[in-house]
Amino acid sequence: MGATVTKQVLVIGGTGHIGHCIAKDIQKQTQAKVTVTGRNFSFIQDFPFLQFNLNNLDKIPEIISDFDLVVHGAGPFHKRDGRVLKSCIEQGVNYIDVSDHRSFHCQVAGYHEQAKEAGVTAILHTGVFPGISNLMAREGVETLETTDSIHLNYVVAGSGGAGLTVMRTTFLGLQSPFSAWLQGQWQQVLPYSEAEQITFPHYGEANVYWFDVAETYTLARSFPVKTVVTKFGSIPEFYNDLTGMVAQRVPKSVLQNPWVIEGLSKMSLAMARVTDVWSGVGIAVCVDVQGQKDGQDQTYGLQFFHDHTAIAAGMGAGSIAQLLLNQDIVQPGVWSVEQAATTPLFHKMMEQRGIKIDGFYF
């Protein structure tokens, strides 16, 4: 019998907080060899390291050609394009990412036919939200016979154990109104508006607000629903007050300034590092799917909690990486995660990682 060939995985942005969590999950759950990239040499020495900047376009094909799977974890994705995915398709390398914004989705979705022809499976939005949250929504849709609406609510404590990139992502999401699928049509909503109090596992009651994430867009396209609502909040509550003040009172022209975004992000991270000591860095997600079953109106809810948001994101992405490496998913083309991973596979991956998803009618 021949020797088993070790699969090779490249995590772009693998020296960041979330990227490193992805690398660790893949290393723990598979037999693959994981290599990480970063713009600067990392003090973390637990993975082989390649110094790499995504702005070096000519280097991308050379970097990825020796790998079986590329994980793109270098955000913020608001400003990213499809260069990594394009190179993966050209090199015949499977691809996943932890992108979290519709602008990136719309840029890379156009590569679907090219990926299909090349036999490359590319799966987008594989972290925690989006990622695990999308697959919770899929389970809810499959539980009912017909679906009217999907409501997704997320709360993160402190920094979530993440770094500056996630803070940048939050403030980039406040720059302008966005379209949400409401009552069967796209309507403009304001970021961090329309506060709603939700009862979350572990945290209890917490306020959430409209926030634009990838699933705001993709779930409306993946499932025959009339409404998709995505709301996010922070713990402790005063972070919501500060974020809301920025969203509603700072002129949009000022928020378009990258120096302003950078300053707000650094200030917020410094504050969060202080409150992390007592707030923790966990995440809770509640998904409510409304529709019909057995001729009656029904609402099916799903909930989960993890005590470390970045680790949960790593588990979400690592799960999809594992499924691709094991060839449990072979689906050439470009897909949002809820279009690629089945509910039984989702359950298997979550159970393997000790994540419990509670589902119930109410």
KAKAZI-V975914 format. One record per residue. RES is the residue in one letter. BURIAL is I if it has 24 or more other ideal C-beta (glycine too) atoms within 12 Angstrom, else O. D_FIRST is the distance of its C-alpha to the first C-alpha in Angstrom with 2 decimals. Layout:
RES | BURIAL | D_FIRST
RES | BURIAL | D_FIRST
This chain:
M | O | 0.00
G | O | 3.81
A | O | 6.68
T | O | 8.93
V | O | 11.98
T | O | 15.16
K | I | 17.91
Q | I | 21.24
V | I | 24.51
L | I | 28.00
V | I | 30.98
I | I | 34.16
G | I | 36.98
G | I | 34.63
T | I | 37.27
G | I | 39.70
H | I | 40.17
I | I | 38.37
G | I | 35.76
H | I | 34.85
C | I | 34.63
I | I | 32.19
A | I | 29.99
K | I | 30.12
D | I | 29.26
I | I | 26.15
Q | I | 25.06
K | O | 25.77
Q | I | 24.28
T | I | 21.06
Q | O | 18.33
A | I | 19.83
K | O | 21.59
V | I | 25.25
T | I | 27.83
V | I | 31.50
T | I | 34.41
G | I | 38.13
R | O | 41.32
N | O | 42.02
F | O | 40.01
S | I | 39.28
F | O | 40.20
I | O | 37.14
Q | O | 34.44
D | O | 31.58
F | I | 29.71
P | I | 29.24
F | I | 32.39
L | I | 33.49
Q | O | 37.22
F | I | 37.92
N | O | 40.92
L | I | 40.64
N | O | 43.83
N | O | 42.01
L | O | 41.06
D | O | 39.75
K | O | 37.23
I | I | 35.54
P | O | 33.28
E | O | 32.31
I | I | 31.54
I | I | 29.36
S | O | 27.42
D | O | 24.44
F | I | 23.94
D | I | 22.26
L | I | 25.19
V | I | 28.76
V | I | 31.01
H | I | 34.67
G | I | 36.68
A | I | 39.52
G | I | 42.67
P | I | 45.42
F | I | 44.31
H | I | 47.93
K | O | 48.05
R | I | 44.50
D | I | 43.61
G | I | 40.48
R | I | 39.49
V | I | 36.16
L | I | 35.18
K | I | 36.41
S | I | 34.23
C | I | 31.15
I | I | 31.88
E | I | 32.39
Q | I | 29.12
G | I | 27.09
V | I | 26.46
N | I | 26.87
Y | I | 29.91
I | I | 31.70
D | I | 34.96
V | I | 37.47
S | I | 40.44
D | I | 43.44
H | I | 46.11
R | I | 46.98
S | I | 48.00
F | I | 44.43
H | I | 43.16
C | I | 45.69
Q | I | 44.72
V | I | 40.99
A | I | 41.19
G | O | 42.30
Y | I | 38.83
H | I | 37.53
E | O | 37.53
Q | I | 36.06
A | I | 33.14
K | O | 32.70
E | O | 32.70
A | I | 30.20
G | O | 27.77
V | I | 28.39
T | I | 28.91
A | I | 31.73
I | I | 33.06
L | I | 36.38
H | I | 38.22
T | I | 35.43
G | I | 37.21
V | I | 39.56
F | I | 42.63
P | I | 41.65
G | I | 38.21
I | I | 38.22
S | I | 41.80
N | I | 40.88
L | I | 38.36
M | I | 41.00
A | I | 43.34
R | I | 40.89
E | I | 40.59
G | I | 44.38
V | I | 44.80
E | I | 42.39
T | I | 44.23
L | I | 47.53
E | O | 48.38
T | O | 50.24
T | I | 50.52
D | I | 53.60
S | I | 52.74
I | I | 50.15
H | I | 51.49
L | I | 49.21
N | I | 50.62
Y | I | 49.09
V | I | 50.50
V | I | 49.19
A | I | 50.63
G | I | 51.71
S | I | 49.32
G | I | 46.32
G | I | 44.64
A | I | 44.27
G | I | 45.99
L | I | 48.39
T | I | 46.41
V | I | 46.79
M | I | 50.50
R | I | 50.87
T | I | 49.23
T | I | 51.79
F | I | 54.77
L | I | 53.47
G | I | 53.39
L | I | 57.13
Q | I | 58.21
S | O | 59.18
P | O | 59.46
F | I | 56.49
S | O | 56.02
A | I | 55.01
W | I | 54.52
L | I | 57.47
Q | O | 58.96
G | O | 57.12
Q | O | 58.07
W | O | 57.23
Q | O | 59.82
Q | O | 60.42
V | I | 60.14
L | I | 60.86
P | I | 58.21
Y | I | 58.88
S | I | 61.53
E | O | 62.33
A | I | 61.42
E | I | 60.10
Q | O | 59.59
I | I | 56.33
T | O | 55.34
F | I | 51.88
P | I | 49.69
H | I | 50.30
Y | I | 52.92
G | O | 55.38
E | O | 57.74
A | I | 57.10
N | I | 58.40
V | I | 56.28
Y | I | 57.32
W | I | 56.28
F | I | 53.47
D | I | 51.58
V | I | 47.80
A | I | 45.25
E | I | 45.22
T | I | 49.00
Y | I | 48.16
T | I | 44.73
L | I | 45.36
A | I | 48.45
R | O | 46.39
S | I | 43.42
F | I | 45.53
P | O | 48.83
V | I | 50.98
K | O | 54.51
T | I | 54.28
V | I | 51.80
V | I | 53.17
T | I | 51.38
K | I | 53.21
F | I | 52.38
G | I | 54.19
S | I | 54.04
I | I | 54.91
P | I | 57.45
E | I | 59.79
F | O | 61.69
Y | I | 58.71
N | I | 59.29
D | O | 62.96
L | I | 62.16
T | I | 59.59
G | I | 62.01
M | O | 64.79
V | I | 62.74
A | I | 61.80
Q | O | 65.36
R | O | 67.63
V | I | 65.99
P | O | 66.76
K | O | 63.76
S | O | 64.70
V | O | 64.29
L | I | 60.88
Q | O | 59.74
N | O | 60.28
P | O | 56.97
W | O | 58.88
V | O | 60.18
I | I | 56.71
E | O | 55.45
G | O | 58.41
L | I | 58.14
S | I | 54.41
K | O | 54.92
M | O | 57.86
S | I | 56.00
L | I | 52.97
A | O | 55.31
M | O | 57.08
A | I | 53.91
R | O | 52.60
V | O | 55.79
T | I | 55.65
D | I | 51.92
V | O | 52.98
W | O | 54.70
S | I | 53.45
G | I | 49.76
V | I | 47.28
G | I | 46.00
I | I | 45.81
A | I | 46.79
V | I | 46.33
C | I | 48.29
V | I | 47.66
D | I | 50.23
V | I | 49.67
Q | I | 52.79
G | I | 52.97
Q | O | 53.42
K | O | 51.80
D | O | 53.33
G | O | 56.38
Q | O | 57.16
D | O | 56.94
Q | I | 54.20
T | I | 52.84
Y | I | 49.33
G | I | 48.68
L | I | 45.53
Q | I | 45.58
F | I | 43.42
F | I | 44.07
H | I | 42.12
D | I | 43.76
H | I | 42.35
T | I | 42.49
A | I | 40.29
I | I | 37.51
A | I | 37.88
A | I | 37.60
G | I | 34.42
M | I | 33.02
G | I | 34.09
A | I | 32.43
G | I | 29.35
S | I | 28.94
I | I | 28.92
A | I | 26.54
Q | I | 24.10
L | I | 24.52
L | I | 23.88
L | I | 20.79
N | I | 19.35
Q | O | 20.67
D | O | 23.07
I | I | 25.69
V | O | 25.28
Q | I | 28.91
P | I | 29.86
G | I | 33.36
V | I | 35.42
W | I | 36.06
S | I | 37.93
V | I | 35.78
E | I | 37.62
Q | I | 36.71
A | I | 32.94
A | I | 32.00
T | O | 32.81
T | I | 34.70
P | O | 31.99
L | I | 29.52
F | I | 32.39
H | I | 33.07
K | O | 29.48
M | I | 29.41
M | I | 32.87
E | O | 32.24
Q | O | 29.16
R | I | 31.55
G | O | 34.43
I | I | 36.65
K | O | 38.90
I | I | 40.41
D | I | 43.55
G | I | 44.74
F | O | 48.14
Y | O | 51.00
F | O | 54.39
